[in-house]
């Protein structure tokens, strides 16, 4: 699989910059078939975990609404969205420029609670990306993006891969159970 492969220096830099503890994921639920195309040290995983830790460090009382990795167009970007009583926040890391941006993205609304999930209670992204890759019938050649957010009060991963013919395959997986929800080929 052609993929962006940048190892652990990103998470080490983020951890050193923010002096943060690591967040542990829920225990892995075995899902079949498993194919290892990424591991915990892959750039798509390391950067998102580091940014999540930074977000929690800066807003320890915040609830998380989305975690994402995006490499579409070749530019790696990570984003964590969340909220607390004082408002909505986005923390964004652009790998190419090594810049972290935080912005307040609106006021707190009670309806935001429906979008929140606990990142400690979901499957680790590496396991989900590997399972999603196995569902692409051998057509995936690059990891374009992954994200986790609530859909109908359940956390769902959406993993998007590029194909040789410049199309995409989107795979949706229940973030708590590992159940395959859908595979959509963009032909």
N, C-alpha and C positions, 0 to 999 in steps of 0.2 A: 504494500500500500504506500503510495507516494504520500508523504505527510510532512507537515512542519514538525521538526523534531529538535527541540531546544531543551536541554536538560536543566536540572535543578538550580542553576544560578539565580534564576528569577525569584524563586521562593526564598532562597537564602537572603537575597537582597531585601525583599519585602519584610522578611522576619527580622532581619537586623535593623532595618529602618524603623520598624514599629515596635520592636521588642515584644513580640506577641507570642502567646502559647498557641500550640496547634489545636485545631478543632477536630475531634474524633468523629468519624462517620458511624452510622449504624452497622451492625454486623452484616456481613455479606450473605445474601440469600442466594443459594445456588440456582443458576438459570442455565438452561441448555439450549442450543449448543454454545459453547464458549470458544472464542477465538481471541488471542491476545494480539491486538494491533496497537494498543497503548498500554502503558503501565503508570504507576503512581508518579514516575519522574518525567512523564511526557509534558511538554509545554502546555498542552490544552488542559491538563489537570493541575499541575504545579501552580501556575499563575492564578487560576481561579481559587484554589484553596488558600493561597497566600493573600489574595485580595479579600476573601471572606474573613480571614483572621484579622486583617487590618480594619475591616468594617466593624467587626464585633469589638475590637479594641477601642475604636473611636466612639462607638455607640453601643455600650454593653447592654442597655435596656431595650434595644431595637428589635423588632421582628423582621424577618427576612421575607421578601416577596419574590425575588428572582436572583438567580446566579447564572451567568452566561459566559461563554467563550465564543469568539467569532473570528475566523480567519478568512472570511470571504474577501476576495480581491487581494489576498496576500498580506494584508495588514492585520496583525494579531491584536485583539482587543478583549479585555475582560471587564465584566461589569457585575456589581452587586447592588441590588435595590432593596431598600427596607424603610421602616418608619418607626417613630416613637411618638410620644405625646407632643413633641415640639414640631413635628413635620415629617415629610417624605424626603429621603436622601438617596443619591446615586453616588457610588464610588466607581470610578473608571480608571483602568490602567491600559495605556498604549505601550506595547512592547517596543516598537521601533524607536520611539523617542524616550523611553524609560520615564514617562511622566504619569503621575497619578493625579486625577482630578476628583474633587468632591463637590457636589452641588446640592443645594436644597431644592427639591423639586415639588414644592407645594405644601399645603397644610395637612395636618392630621385630620382624617375623616374616619368615623366609626366603621364605614364599609371596607376600609383597608384590612380590617381583621380577617375578612373572608379570604384575602389573598395571601395571608401569612402561612409559612410552614417552618418547621424546626429542622435545620440542616443536619442536626445530629441524628435524626430519625429516618433519613433517606439512604438509599443505596449509594455507594461511592461512584463518582462519575466514571472512573476507569472501567469498572465492571459493566456499567450501562453502555458505554461507548463500544466495548468489545462485543457485548450481546447484540447491540444494534447493527454493528458491522456484519455479524453472522446472518442477519436477516436480509441483507441486500443482494443475495443470490450471486455473489461474486462481482457485482457491478461497481461497487464503491472503490475509488482510487485515492480519495483525499477526504480528510475530515474538515468540513467547512465550518461547522458550528455545533454547539450543544447548549441547551439551556434547561433550567428546571424552574417551574412556577406552578401555581395552583390552577387547576381546571376543575370547576364544580367541587371546590373544597378538597381536592386531592392533589398532591404534588405529582407532576408529570414531567418527565424528561422528553425533550424533542432533540433528536440528533440528526444532523443533516450532513450527508456525504456528497461529494462530487463524483461524477462518472467520467469515463473516457470520452464520451460524446458530448461533453459540456452540459449535461443535465444534472439533476439532483435527485437524491433519494432521501426522504424524510421518514424517520422512524420515531414513533411515540411509545413510551414505556412508563408504566406506573412506577413512580419513584420509591414507593414503599415495598411493593411486592415483587417487582421485576416482571410483571405480566406485560406481554406484548399487546399494545392497544391498536397500533396501525402501522402499516408500511405503505408509503405513497411514492411511486416512481413518477418523476416529472418528465415524461417522454413527449 
